[in-house]
Amino acid sequence: MAVSRRRFVTSVMAGSALAAASSTELLTTLASPASAASPPGDVVGKVTVGYQGWFSVPGDSAPIGGWWHWSRDRFQPPSPANTTIVSWPDMREYTRTYPTAYPNLGNGQPATLFSSYDQQTVDTHFRWMQEYGCDTAALQRFNPMGDEGPTRDAMTQKVRSSAERYGRKFYIMYDVTDWLTFQSDIKTDWTTKMSAHVASSAYARQNGKPVVCIWGFGFSEPSRPFTPGPCLEVINWFKAQGCYVIGGVPTWWRQGIEDSRPGFLDVYHAFNAISPWMVYRARTVEELDSYYNNVNVGDMADCAARGIDYLPCVMPGDLAGGHRRHGDFYWRHIYNMVRLGSQGLYVSMYDEYNEGNQIAKTSETQATTPAGANIRALDEDGVACSSDYYLRITADGGRMLKGQLALTAVRPTPPMIGTPPPTGGNLAAGRPTSASSQGGGFPASNAVDSNVGSYWESSGGAFPHWWQVDLGASHQVNRLVLRLPGGWGARTQTITVQGSVDGGSFATITPAAGFAFDPATGNTVTRTLPTTTARYVRLSIGANTGWPAAQLAQVEVYAGTTSPDNPPTAPSGLTVTGKMSTSVSLAWTASTDDTGVTGYQVRQGGTVVATVTGTTATVSGLNPSTAYTFTVTARDAAGNTSGASNTVTATTDAPTNADLARGRPTSESSHVQSYASGNVVDGDPNSYWESANSAFPQWVQVDLGATRTVGRVVLKLPPATAWASRTQTLAVHGSTDGGSFGTLAGSVGRTFNPATGNQVSITFTAAQTRYVRITVTGNTGWPAGQLSTLEVYQS
C-alpha cells in the first residue's frame, strides 16, 4: 500500500508491547497445529498475495492520467528527485514500457517502467502467480468515490480477465484509509459495481461464499478515526449479503494497544477470518520469532476458540531497508506461520515497489537498475539472487502450507539457480564504498554516484591512500574506467589495482602504473585488466602530480561474460500414468543434451514438486478431488535448464466416501435475507439456505468441480429443537454440464425430525454427475425450501 497509508508504527517492533505481554498469554501455546475453522477453499489452505495494480503512465489511456504511483508529482516523469518507489522492477518480460527521467541503467540501457493499466502487464503478473503457486490475489480497492475510482473500476475488470486466463482466484480488498464516508459508500460500491464480479469463475469463494476483505478497522491512526459501531454494522451487512468477510486488522488487535484502538474486540471477532498487519513491524529474524511467541500464538488460540480463520500476513522484508537477508527473513516468517497452524497465508505484497516489500520480479544487480539512483537491487547484501527468487520462496512456502513439503526452518530455495546472469554494465554504480581517509566534504561514495563533477579526495599527507568498492558479489572483473572532473588540469596518479573475494585478503590485479588524466581526452582513463574474480576492487594510489592527495570523480568496473553450452531439449510425451486421492504418477520421453542430462524437475505450475534422474515420477502430498497441472524440464551437467514439456492436467481421486460438496461453489433459485446457498456447504450446522417464500418450486445446487460418481446425498436442517418436525417434498437432480439435468431421486416427501437429528439420507443408483441439485416443491413447516447442509457421497 502507499507509504502514507500503511507504513507506520515502525517503532513497534519487539519492544514495549511485547515486553508487556502477560505470562499467562506467553504460555498459551498450541501443542499441535490448529485445525481449520473452515475447510480448504480459495483462501483457507491457500497463498493469497496483495495486488496493488495501481501504476499508470501518460499514454496508457487510464482515466487517472499521469505517472500514478510512480512519481510524487504525477504530471512529471519519475526521476531520483521525483519518485515514490524504492525498488526497481525487472522489466524484461513486459512488451510495452515507458521512458522515464531516471539515468540509464548500469548496463547503459534506458530506464523504463510499466503501466498496470496495460492488460499485458496484468497478464504477466498473473502468469507469474500461476507459475509460482500464488493461488489468490487480493485486489486492493481504496475509496472509489474520488478521482481514482474509474481507473480502479477498470483495473478490476483487467484483473478478472487475467485471473480467468491463468486459473487464479481474486477478491476485492477494501482499504478504508481516509474514507470517512465508508459506511454508506462501501455498500453502494459493492451492490452497484463490485458484486457483479462474483459471477466470474475466478472470483474467490470460501465456504461457498464470495470473499471480501475490509482493511483498516480499529487502527489507531488519525486516517482511520472510526468508532466500533459503524464498522460492526458494515461487517454484518456484508455477511448478510452472503459474503465471507476477512478483516485486515492491527497487529495488536487482541490486546487493543499500540496500533489498535481499544474497544474494537467485538468488531474483530465479527469477521469470518482475521489477517493482522505486519509490514514494518519486524526487521530481523529474531524480531519475527519474538512476535511468534508473544503475539501470534495468542492470536491463533483466540481465533481457534471462536471458529475464526487465522490468515496472517507474511512479508519478504523491506529491500530498501536491508531487511531481507537474501531470503532468510521471508522464509522464517512463512515457517513461523505454518508451524503455528495458520489456515492460510496473506503475502504483503505482490507488486509494492513503493515500499520495497514486493515479491514480483525485481532488478537483480546494478546493471539493470538506474545508475547512481541509490536503489538497491536484489544482490544488495552481496548474495546474487535471481529476479524471481522471492516468487520461488513463495512457491515453496505454499507447498509447505499445503503439506506437500515437510515443515522445515531451513530455506529450501537457493537465491540463484544456475549461473548468475551477466551484469554487463558498470558494476560499481551506486555500490558501497570505503577509503583510507577523506578530505573535507569529499566522501568515497562520490566516486560511484552519477555526477562526474563530484569526487572523492583523500586527506593530505604521506601516500599511499586507498579507495575501494564492494560490487555485492564476485565477478570476472576485466575492465576499469577512471574519471576526474572534465575542467581539471592534467595530472598523473600512480595506481595499483587490487581485488578480493572476502574484503580481507587482497591480491594485485595490475601493479603500480601511471594513470594520465588529460582534459583533452575528458580526464578519463580506461584500462583492460587480467580477468580476475573479485567482489572488492581497491585502488591504492601512491602519487599524484596535480595535488598532494588521491582524487577520483568516477570509478567504473566491468566484467566479462562467458557463453554457456546449449540447454537440453525439452522432454516430450508427458502423460499421466496413474492417480490416487493424494498422488499423480507421470512418465515422459527423455531429453538429449551435448553435455549430458543429469536429471528432471517435475513442476506443478512454476513450482518444482519432484526431482528425479529417470523418466517417471510420482507426485505425492496432493489434495483429493483437486485438478493439478504438470510440466517437466530437464537439466544438464552445466546447470542449464530446458524448456518445458507439454502440459498435462489430472484430477486426483476423491477420498473413500468423503463429502464431495463441502466448501464447493453453490447456486440457487432464490434466497431471503442472509440465508444464501453457500450456507449448505460451509460446515456450520446452524447456518442455512432459505428460498423465497410461497414461490415453489425452489432449488439449491452444488458444483462438485468435476464429474464424479455420486450415489447418495445427506440433507440436514439445523439440529436445534426449535426447528420442529417438517416434511419437505423434494427431488435430487444431476448434471454433467450445469445445463441439462436428469433425475437421480424422484420427488418424495422427506421428513426432518429433530428427534433423529433433523437429517435425511437419500440413496440412489450411482451416476456420473458434476452438479447436484435439490428441487423443493413443498414444506409443511414453512412456505419455502430450507436446508442447512447438503452432503454428497460416492456411495
LONU-28645 format. One line per 4 residues: for each residue x, z, y of C-alpha. Coordinates in Angstrom, 1 decimal. Example, Ala and Ser with C-alpha at 12.3 -4.5 7.8 and 13.67 -1.06 7.14 Angstrom:
% LONU-28645
12.3/7.8/-4.5  13.7/7.1/-1.1
END
This chain:
% LONU-28645
0.0/0.0/0.0  1.0/-0.3/3.6  3.6/2.2/4.8  1.2/3.6/7.4
-1.5/4.2/4.7  0.2/5.6/1.7  3.7/6.5/2.5  3.6/10.2/3.3
4.3/13.8/2.1  7.9/12.7/1.4  8.9/16.4/1.8  6.6/17.4/-1.1
8.9/16.7/-4.0  9.6/19.6/-6.3  9.8/22.3/-3.7  7.4/24.9/-2.3
4.2/23.7/-4.1  5.9/23.6/-7.5  7.5/26.9/-6.9  4.2/28.4/-6.1
2.5/27.3/-9.4  1.2/30.4/-11.3  2.9/31.5/-14.5  -0.4/31.0/-16.3
-0.6/27.4/-15.2  3.0/26.8/-16.3  2.2/28.0/-19.8  -0.8/25.7/-20.1
1.0/23.3/-22.4  -0.7/20.8/-24.7  0.6/21.3/-28.3  -0.1/17.7/-29.1
-1.2/14.6/-27.2  -4.7/14.9/-25.9  -7.5/12.9/-27.5  -9.0/10.4/-25.1
-12.2/11.4/-23.4  -13.2/7.7/-23.7  -12.4/5.1/-26.4  -10.0/2.3/-25.7
-11.3/-0.2/-23.1  -9.9/-2.1/-20.2  -8.3/0.9/-18.6  -8.2/3.6/-21.3
-5.3/2.8/-23.6  -4.1/0.1/-21.2  -1.5/-0.5/-18.5  -3.0/-1.2/-15.1
-1.0/-2.4/-12.1  -1.9/-2.0/-8.5  -2.1/-5.5/-7.0  -1.9/-6.0/-3.2
-2.2/-9.8/-2.9  -2.1/-9.3/0.9  0.8/-11.6/2.0  -0.2/-14.5/4.2
1.7/-17.0/6.4  0.9/-19.6/9.0  -0.3/-22.8/7.4  -1.8/-21.3/4.2
-5.4/-21.6/5.5  -6.0/-17.8/5.3  -8.6/-16.7/7.8  -6.4/-13.7/8.9
-3.7/-16.0/10.3  0.0/-15.4/10.9  2.6/-13.6/8.8  0.2/-11.0/7.5
2.1/-8.1/5.9  5.5/-9.9/6.2  6.0/-9.2/10.0  5.4/-6.3/12.3
4.3/-9.0/14.9  2.4/-11.2/12.6  2.4/-14.1/15.1  6.3/-14.3/14.9
8.2/-15.2/11.7  9.8/-12.4/9.8  13.4/-11.5/10.6  15.6/-8.5/10.2
14.2/-7.2/13.6  10.6/-8.2/12.8  9.7/-7.2/9.3  7.6/-4.9/7.2
9.4/-5.4/3.9  12.4/-3.6/2.4  12.8/-5.7/-0.8  13.2/-9.4/-1.3
11.2/-11.3/-3.9  12.8/-13.6/-6.5  11.4/-16.9/-5.1  12.5/-19.3/-7.9
9.1/-19.7/-9.6  6.9/-20.3/-6.5  6.2/-24.0/-5.9  5.2/-23.5/-2.3
7.3/-21.5/0.0  7.6/-21.0/3.8  10.7/-20.8/6.0  11.4/-17.5/7.8
13.7/-16.4/10.7  15.9/-14.4/8.3  19.5/-15.5/7.9  20.2/-17.8/4.9
20.6/-16.2/1.5  24.0/-15.2/0.4  24.3/-18.5/-1.6  23.6/-20.5/1.6
20.0/-21.5/0.8  17.2/-21.0/3.3  15.4/-17.7/3.2  11.8/-18.5/2.3
8.8/-16.4/1.3  5.4/-16.9/-0.5  1.8/-16.6/0.5  -0.6/-14.7/-1.7
-3.3/-17.0/-0.3  -1.9/-19.9/-2.4  -3.6/-20.0/-5.8  -0.2/-20.9/-7.4
1.2/-17.6/-6.2  -1.6/-15.6/-7.7  -1.4/-17.7/-10.9  2.4/-16.9/-11.1
1.8/-13.2/-10.7  -0.9/-13.1/-13.4  1.1/-15.3/-15.7  3.9/-12.6/-15.4
1.2/-10.0/-16.2  0.3/-11.9/-19.3  3.9/-12.4/-20.4  4.9/-8.7/-19.8
1.9/-6.9/-21.2  0.2/-5.8/-17.9  -3.4/-5.5/-19.1  -5.4/-5.0/-15.9
-4.9/-5.5/-12.2  -6.5/-3.1/-9.7  -7.1/-5.3/-6.7  -6.7/-3.3/-3.5
-9.5/-3.5/-1.0  -9.3/-1.9/2.4  -12.1/-1.7/4.9  -13.6/-5.3/4.6
-15.7/-5.0/7.7  -12.7/-5.8/10.0  -10.7/-8.9/10.6  -9.0/-8.9/7.2
-12.4/-8.9/5.4  -12.8/-12.7/5.0  -9.3/-13.0/3.7  -9.8/-10.2/1.2
-13.1/-11.7/0.0  -11.3/-15.0/-0.7  -8.4/-13.2/-2.4  -10.9/-11.6/-4.8
-12.0/-15.0/-6.0  -8.4/-16.1/-6.4  -7.6/-13.1/-8.4  -10.7/-13.6/-10.5
-9.7/-17.2/-11.3  -6.1/-16.2/-12.3  -7.3/-13.3/-14.4  -9.7/-15.6/-16.3
-7.0/-18.2/-16.7  -4.4/-15.8/-18.1  -6.6/-13.5/-20.1  -6.1/-10.4/-17.8
-8.7/-8.0/-16.5  -9.2/-6.9/-12.9  -11.3/-4.4/-11.0  -11.9/-3.5/-7.3
-10.0/-0.6/-5.9  -11.4/0.6/-2.6  -9.0/2.3/-0.2  -10.9/4.4/2.4
-7.9/5.0/4.7  -9.1/4.8/8.3  -12.5/3.6/7.1  -14.7/6.1/9.0
-18.0/4.4/8.1  -17.2/4.0/4.4  -20.3/5.9/3.2  -22.7/3.1/4.1
-20.2/0.2/4.3  -18.8/0.6/0.8  -22.3/0.3/-0.7  -23.1/-2.8/1.3
-19.9/-4.4/0.3  -20.4/-3.7/-3.3  -24.0/-4.8/-3.5  -23.7/-7.9/-1.3
-20.2/-9.1/-2.4  -18.1/-7.4/-5.0  -20.7/-6.7/-7.6  -21.1/-10.4/-8.2
-17.6/-10.5/-9.8  -18.8/-8.2/-12.5  -20.3/-11.3/-14.2  -16.7/-12.5/-14.8
-15.4/-12.2/-18.4  -12.2/-10.9/-16.7  -13.8/-8.0/-14.8  -12.6/-4.8/-16.3
-15.1/-2.6/-18.2  -14.7/0.9/-19.7  -17.3/2.4/-22.0  -19.2/-0.8/-21.4
-19.4/-0.2/-17.7  -17.8/-2.2/-14.8  -14.8/-0.3/-13.4  -14.5/0.7/-9.7
-11.8/2.9/-8.2  -12.0/4.7/-4.9  -8.6/5.7/-3.5  -8.3/8.3/-0.7
-10.9/11.0/-1.1  -9.6/14.5/-0.4  -6.2/13.6/1.1  -5.2/15.9/3.9
-4.0/13.2/6.4  -5.9/12.5/9.6  -6.5/9.0/8.5  -8.9/10.4/5.8
-10.9/13.0/7.7  -13.7/13.1/5.2  -15.8/16.1/4.1  -16.8/16.6/0.4
-20.5/15.7/0.8  -20.3/12.0/1.7  -17.5/11.5/-0.8  -19.5/13.0/-3.7
-22.6/11.0/-2.6  -20.7/7.8/-2.8  -19.2/8.6/-6.3  -22.7/9.4/-7.7
-24.1/6.3/-6.1  -21.6/4.1/-7.9  -22.3/5.9/-11.1  -26.0/5.3/-10.6
-25.1/1.6/-10.4  -23.8/1.8/-13.9  -20.1/1.9/-12.9  -17.2/3.7/-14.4
-15.6/5.3/-11.4  -11.9/6.1/-11.1  -10.6/8.5/-8.4  -7.2/7.8/-6.7
-6.7/11.4/-5.7  -3.9/13.5/-4.1  -1.0/14.8/-6.2  -2.2/18.4/-5.7
-5.9/17.7/-6.2  -6.4/20.5/-8.7  -4.9/23.2/-6.5  -6.2/21.9/-3.2
-2.9/22.4/-1.4  -0.2/20.2/0.2  -1.6/16.7/0.3  -5.1/17.7/-0.8
-7.8/19.2/1.3  -9.3/22.4/-0.1  -12.9/22.4/-1.3  -12.8/19.0/-3.0
-12.7/20.1/-6.6  -16.3/19.1/-7.3  -15.6/15.7/-5.8  -12.6/15.2/-8.1
-14.5/16.4/-11.1  -17.3/13.9/-10.4  -15.0/11.0/-11.3  -15.0/9.4/-14.8
-11.2/9.2/-14.5  -8.6/10.7/-12.3  -5.4/9.0/-11.1  -3.2/11.3/-8.9
-0.9/9.5/-6.5  2.9/10.0/-7.0  4.7/7.4/-4.8  7.4/9.1/-2.8
6.7/12.5/-4.4  9.8/12.3/-6.6  13.2/10.7/-6.1  15.1/11.8/-9.2
14.6/12.2/-12.9  14.9/15.9/-12.5  12.0/16.0/-10.0  9.9/13.9/-12.4
10.4/16.5/-15.1  9.5/19.3/-12.7  6.2/17.6/-11.9  5.6/17.0/-15.6
6.0/20.7/-16.4  4.4/22.2/-13.3  1.7/19.7/-12.3  0.9/17.0/-14.9
0.5/19.4/-17.9  -2.1/21.4/-16.0  -3.8/18.3/-14.7  -4.1/16.9/-18.2
-5.6/20.1/-19.5  -8.2/20.3/-16.7  -9.3/16.7/-17.3  -9.4/17.2/-21.1
-11.6/20.2/-20.7  -14.1/18.2/-18.7  -14.1/14.9/-20.6  -12.4/13.1/-17.7
-9.9/10.4/-18.5  -6.4/11.0/-17.1  -4.8/7.8/-15.8  -1.6/9.0/-14.0
0.4/6.9/-11.5  3.8/5.8/-12.7  6.4/4.2/-10.4  9.7/2.3/-10.7
11.1/4.2/-7.7  12.0/3.2/-4.1  14.5/0.4/-4.4  15.4/0.7/-0.7
16.0/4.4/-1.1  18.2/4.0/-4.1  15.9/6.0/-6.5  15.7/3.5/-9.4
18.9/4.3/-11.3  18.8/0.9/-12.9  15.5/1.6/-14.7  16.1/5.2/-15.9
13.8/6.7/-13.3  10.9/4.4/-14.2  11.3/4.9/-17.9  11.4/8.7/-17.6
8.2/8.6/-15.6  6.5/6.4/-18.3  7.9/8.6/-21.1  6.7/11.8/-19.5
3.1/10.5/-19.1  3.0/9.0/-22.6  4.3/12.2/-24.3  1.7/14.1/-22.2
-1.1/12.2/-23.9  -2.4/10.3/-20.9  -5.3/8.0/-21.5  -3.7/5.1/-19.6
-1.1/4.3/-17.0  -1.5/3.1/-13.4  1.7/1.4/-12.1  2.3/1.7/-8.4
2.8/-1.1/-7.5  3.0/-4.7/-8.7  3.8/-6.6/-5.5  4.6/-3.9/-3.0
7.7/-5.4/-1.3  6.8/-3.5/1.8  7.6/-0.1/0.3  10.2/-1.2/-2.3
8.3/0.1/-5.3  7.3/-3.3/-6.7  7.8/-4.3/-10.4  7.3/-8.1/-9.8
10.3/-10.2/-9.9  12.9/-9.2/-7.3  16.2/-10.6/-6.0  19.0/-9.8/-8.4
22.0/-9.9/-6.1  23.0/-10.6/-2.5  23.4/-14.2/-3.4  19.6/-14.5/-3.4
19.0/-12.0/-0.6  19.3/-12.9/3.2  22.9/-12.3/4.2  23.5/-9.2/6.3
19.8/-8.2/6.4  20.6/-4.8/4.7  18.0/-5.5/2.0  19.0/-4.1/-1.4
18.9/-6.3/-4.5  18.3/-5.0/-8.0  22.1/-4.5/-8.6  22.2/-2.1/-5.7
23.8/0.7/-7.8  26.4/-1.6/-9.4  24.4/-2.5/-12.5  23.4/-6.1/-12.9
19.6/-6.4/-13.5  17.6/-9.5/-14.2  14.8/-10.2/-11.8  12.2/-9.4/-14.4
13.8/-6.1/-15.5  11.0/-3.8/-14.3  8.4/-6.1/-15.8  10.3/-5.7/-19.1
10.3/-1.9/-18.8  6.6/-2.1/-18.1  6.0/-4.1/-21.3  8.0/-1.6/-23.4
6.1/1.3/-21.7  2.8/-0.3/-22.6  3.9/-0.7/-26.2  4.8/3.0/-26.3
1.5/4.0/-24.8  -0.4/2.0/-27.5  1.7/3.4/-30.4  3.4/0.1/-31.0
6.8/1.6/-30.1  7.8/5.1/-31.1  7.9/7.7/-28.4  11.5/7.7/-27.0
13.2/9.2/-24.0  15.9/6.5/-24.3  15.1/3.4/-22.4  14.9/0.5/-24.9
15.2/-2.3/-22.4  18.7/-3.4/-21.2  19.0/-4.2/-17.5  20.2/-7.7/-18.3
19.5/-9.9/-21.3  22.3/-12.4/-21.9  24.9/-13.3/-19.3  24.3/-12.2/-15.8
23.3/-15.1/-13.6  25.9/-16.7/-11.4  25.8/-15.3/-8.0  27.0/-18.4/-6.2
27.0/-17.0/-2.7  29.1/-14.6/-0.7  29.2/-11.5/-2.9  30.4/-9.2/-0.1
27.5/-9.8/2.3  25.8/-6.5/3.0  27.6/-4.6/0.3  29.0/-1.1/0.7
32.5/-0.8/2.3  35.2/1.7/2.9  38.5/1.8/4.7  41.6/3.9/5.0
40.7/4.6/8.7  38.6/3.4/11.6  39.5/2.9/15.2  36.9/3.6/17.9
33.4/2.2/17.1  34.6/-0.5/14.7  33.5/0.6/11.2  34.3/-1.1/7.9
30.7/-2.3/7.5  31.1/-4.7/10.4  33.1/-7.0/8.2  30.2/-7.6/5.8
27.3/-8.0/8.4  26.1/-11.4/9.6  27.7/-11.0/13.0  31.1/-12.6/13.2
31.5/-11.0/16.7  31.5/-7.5/15.2  34.7/-6.3/13.4  36.5/-3.5/11.6
39.6/-2.2/13.2  41.8/0.5/11.6  43.3/3.3/13.6  46.6/2.7/15.3
49.9/3.9/13.8  52.0/3.0/10.9  51.0/0.3/8.5  49.7/-0.3/5.8
46.0/0.1/6.3  43.3/-1.0/3.8  39.7/-2.2/3.7  37.6/-2.7/0.6
34.1/-3.8/-0.5  32.1/-2.8/-3.6  30.5/-6.0/-5.0  28.0/-4.0/-7.0
29.0/-5.4/-10.4  32.1/-7.1/-11.9  32.5/-10.8/-11.1  35.0/-13.5/-11.8
36.4/-13.5/-8.3  38.3/-16.7/-7.3  38.0/-17.3/-3.5  38.3/-15.3/-0.3
37.3/-16.2/3.2  38.5/-14.0/6.2  37.4/-14.4/9.8  38.2/-12.9/13.2
36.0/-13.4/16.3  36.3/-17.0/17.5  37.5/-16.2/21.0  40.5/-14.1/20.0
44.1/-15.3/20.4  46.2/-16.4/17.4  47.8/-13.8/15.1  49.1/-13.4/11.6
48.2/-10.5/9.4  50.2/-9.7/6.2  47.7/-9.0/3.5  47.8/-8.1/-0.2
44.6/-8.8/-2.2  43.8/-6.2/-4.9  41.0/-5.8/-7.4  39.5/-3.1/-9.5
36.6/-2.8/-12.0  36.2/1.0/-11.6  37.2/1.7/-8.0  40.1/3.9/-9.2
42.8/1.7/-10.6  43.7/-1.4/-8.5  45.7/-4.4/-9.6  47.3/-7.0/-7.4
45.4/-10.3/-7.4  47.8/-12.0/-4.9  51.0/-10.4/-3.4  51.6/-9.8/0.3
51.4/-13.0/2.3  50.8/-14.1/5.9  47.2/-14.9/6.8  47.4/-17.0/10.1
44.3/-16.8/12.2  44.1/-19.6/14.8  41.2/-20.1/17.3  41.8/-23.8/16.9
40.5/-23.6/13.4  37.8/-21.0/14.1  40.1/-18.0/13.3  39.2/-18.5/9.7
41.5/-18.3/6.7  40.4/-19.4/3.2  42.4/-18.6/0.1  41.9/-19.6/-3.5
42.6/-16.7/-5.9  43.6/-16.5/-9.5  40.3/-15.9/-11.3  40.1/-12.1/-11.7
37.4/-9.8/-13.0  36.8/-7.3/-10.2  34.0/-5.2/-8.8  36.0/-3.7/-5.9
38.1/-6.0/-3.7  40.7/-4.3/-1.5  42.7/-5.9/1.3  45.9/-4.0/2.0
47.2/-5.0/5.5  50.9/-4.4/6.1  51.3/-6.0/9.6  49.5/-7.7/12.5
51.4/-9.8/15.1  48.5/-9.6/17.6  47.6/-5.9/17.6  49.0/-2.6/16.2
46.1/-2.2/13.8  44.4/-4.0/11.0  41.4/-6.2/12.0  38.7/-8.1/10.1
35.5/-9.5/11.5  34.1/-11.0/8.3  35.1/-10.9/4.7  33.5/-13.3/2.2
34.2/-13.1/-1.6  33.1/-15.8/-4.0  33.1/-16.0/-7.8  33.4/-18.9/-10.2
30.8/-19.8/-12.9  31.1/-21.0/-16.4  28.8/-23.3/-18.3  27.2/-21.7/-21.4
26.7/-23.6/-24.5  23.3/-25.1/-25.4  20.5/-22.8/-26.4  18.9/-23.1/-29.8
15.9/-25.5/-30.4  12.5/-23.8/-30.2  11.1/-22.5/-33.5  8.2/-24.7/-34.8
5.3/-24.5/-37.1  4.4/-20.9/-36.3  1.4/-19.8/-38.4  -0.5/-16.6/-39.3
0.1/-15.9/-43.0  -1.9/-12.7/-43.2  -3.6/-9.9/-41.3  -5.0/-6.4/-41.7
-6.6/-3.9/-39.3  -3.3/-2.9/-37.8  -0.8/-5.7/-38.6  -0.4/-9.5/-38.5
2.1/-11.5/-40.6  3.8/-14.6/-39.3  6.0/-17.5/-40.5  7.8/-20.4/-38.8
10.3/-23.2/-39.3  13.9/-22.4/-38.5  15.7/-23.4/-35.2  19.0/-25.2/-35.0
22.0/-24.4/-32.7  25.5/-25.6/-32.1  27.0/-22.1/-32.4  24.6/-20.8/-35.0
21.2/-19.0/-34.8  21.6/-15.2/-35.1  18.0/-14.1/-35.1  14.5/-14.5/-33.8
12.3/-12.5/-31.4  8.5/-12.3/-32.0  6.7/-12.0/-28.7  3.2/-10.7/-28.0
2.7/-12.3/-24.6  6.1/-11.7/-23.0  6.9/-8.5/-24.9  9.3/-8.6/-27.8
7.5/-6.8/-30.7  9.8/-7.7/-33.6  13.4/-8.9/-34.1  14.3/-10.5/-37.4
17.1/-12.7/-38.9  14.8/-14.7/-41.2  11.7/-16.9/-40.5  9.0/-14.4/-41.3
7.9/-11.2/-39.7  5.0/-8.6/-39.8  4.0/-7.1/-36.5  2.6/-3.6/-37.1
1.0/-0.8/-35.0  -1.8/-3.1/-33.7  -5.3/-2.1/-32.8  -8.2/-3.0/-35.2
-10.7/-5.7/-34.2  -8.4/-7.0/-31.4  -7.2/-10.5/-30.6  -3.4/-10.9/-30.3
-1.3/-13.9/-29.2  2.2/-14.5/-30.5  5.2/-16.8/-30.0  8.7/-16.8/-31.4
12.0/-17.5/-29.7  15.5/-17.9/-31.3  18.8/-16.5/-30.1  22.3/-17.8/-30.8
25.8/-16.2/-31.1  26.5/-16.9/-27.4  23.4/-14.9/-26.3  21.3/-17.9/-25.4
17.5/-17.8/-25.9  15.5/-20.9/-27.0  12.2/-22.0/-25.6  9.0/-20.5/-27.1
7.4/-21.8/-30.3  3.8/-22.9/-30.5  1.3/-20.1/-29.8  -0.9/-18.6/-32.4
-3.8/-16.1/-32.0  -5.0/-13.7/-34.6  -7.7/-11.1/-34.5  -6.9/-8.0/-36.6
-9.5/-6.9/-39.1  -11.9/-4.1/-38.4  -11.1/-0.7/-40.0  -13.2/0.1/-43.0
-16.7/0.7/-41.9  -15.8/1.6/-38.3  -18.3/1.4/-35.5  -17.8/-2.2/-34.2
-19.8/-1.6/-31.0  -18.0/1.4/-29.4  -16.8/0.5/-25.9  -17.7/-3.2/-26.2
-19.4/-5.2/-23.4  -23.2/-4.9/-23.3  -26.1/-6.6/-21.6  -29.8/-6.0/-21.3
-33.2/-7.4/-20.2  -33.5/-4.7/-17.6  -32.8/-1.1/-16.8  -34.0/1.6/-14.4
-32.1/3.9/-12.2  -28.7/4.7/-13.7  -29.8/4.1/-17.3  -27.8/0.9/-17.9
-26.9/-0.8/-21.1  -23.3/0.4/-21.1  -24.6/3.9/-21.9  -25.4/2.8/-25.5
-21.7/2.3/-26.4  -20.0/4.9/-24.2  -19.8/7.6/-26.9  -21.8/10.1/-24.9
-24.9/11.0/-26.9  -26.7/12.3/-23.8  -26.5/9.1/-21.7  -28.9/6.4/-22.5
-30.4/3.0/-21.7  -33.9/2.7/-20.5  -35.6/-0.5/-19.7  -38.2/-1.3/-17.0
-41.4/0.5/-17.7  -44.6/-1.2/-19.0  -43.0/-4.6/-19.4  -42.5/-5.1/-23.2
-40.6/-6.8/-24.8  -37.3/-5.5/-23.7  -33.8/-5.8/-25.3  -30.3/-4.4/-25.2
-27.3/-6.1/-26.9  -23.6/-5.6/-27.5  -20.8/-8.2/-27.7  -18.5/-7.4/-30.7
-15.8/-9.5/-29.2  -15.5/-11.8/-32.2  -17.7/-12.9/-35.1  -17.9/-10.0/-37.6
-19.5/-9.2/-40.9  -22.5/-6.9/-40.0  -24.8/-5.2/-42.4  -26.0/-2.0/-40.7
-26.9/-0.6/-37.3  -27.5/3.0/-36.3  -29.7/3.7/-33.3  -29.9/7.1/-31.6
-31.8/8.9/-28.8  -30.3/12.0/-27.1  -30.2/14.9/-29.6  -31.8/17.4/-27.2
-35.1/18.8/-28.4  -36.6/17.9/-25.0  -36.8/14.4/-26.4  -40.0/14.7/-28.5
-40.5/12.6/-31.6  -41.5/9.0/-30.9  -41.8/5.7/-32.7  -40.3/2.5/-31.3
-41.3/-0.9/-32.6  -38.1/-2.9/-32.7  -36.2/-5.7/-34.4  -32.5/-6.4/-34.9
-31.3/-9.9/-34.0  -27.8/-11.5/-34.3  -26.0/-14.5/-32.8  -22.6/-16.1/-33.0
-22.7/-17.7/-29.6  -24.9/-15.4/-27.5  -27.5/-18.2/-27.1  -29.3/-18.7/-30.4
-30.4/-15.5/-32.2  -31.6/-15.0/-35.7  -33.4/-12.1/-37.2  -31.3/-9.5/-39.1
-34.1/-6.9/-39.5  -37.7/-7.6/-38.7  -39.9/-5.8/-36.1  -41.0/-2.5/-37.6
-41.9/0.9/-36.2  -38.8/3.2/-36.3  -39.4/6.9/-35.9  -36.9/9.0/-33.9
-37.3/12.7/-34.7  -35.2/15.5/-33.1  -35.5/17.5/-36.3  -33.4/14.8/-38.0
-31.0/14.1/-35.1  -33.2/11.5/-33.3  -31.4/8.7/-35.1  -32.4/5.7/-37.3
-30.2/3.7/-39.7  -31.2/0.1/-40.4  -29.5/-1.7/-43.3  -29.9/-5.5/-43.8
-28.3/-8.4/-45.6  -24.8/-8.8/-44.3  -24.3/-11.7/-41.9  -21.6/-13.2/-39.6
-22.5/-12.0/-36.1  -20.8/-11.5/-32.8  -23.8/-10.5/-30.6  -26.2/-7.8/-31.9
-29.5/-7.4/-30.0  -32.1/-4.7/-30.4  -35.5/-6.0/-29.2  -38.1/-3.3/-28.4
-41.9/-4.2/-28.3  -43.4/-0.7/-28.2  -42.7/3.0/-27.8  -45.1/5.8/-28.5
-43.2/8.3/-26.4  -42.5/6.3/-23.2  -43.6/2.8/-21.9  -40.1/1.4/-22.1
-37.2/0.7/-24.5  -34.9/3.7/-24.9  -31.6/4.1/-26.8  -28.6/6.4/-26.2
-26.4/4.9/-28.9  -26.1/1.5/-30.7  -23.6/1.6/-33.5  -22.8/-1.5/-35.6
-21.2/-1.4/-39.0  -20.0/-3.8/-41.6  -22.0/-2.1/-44.3
END
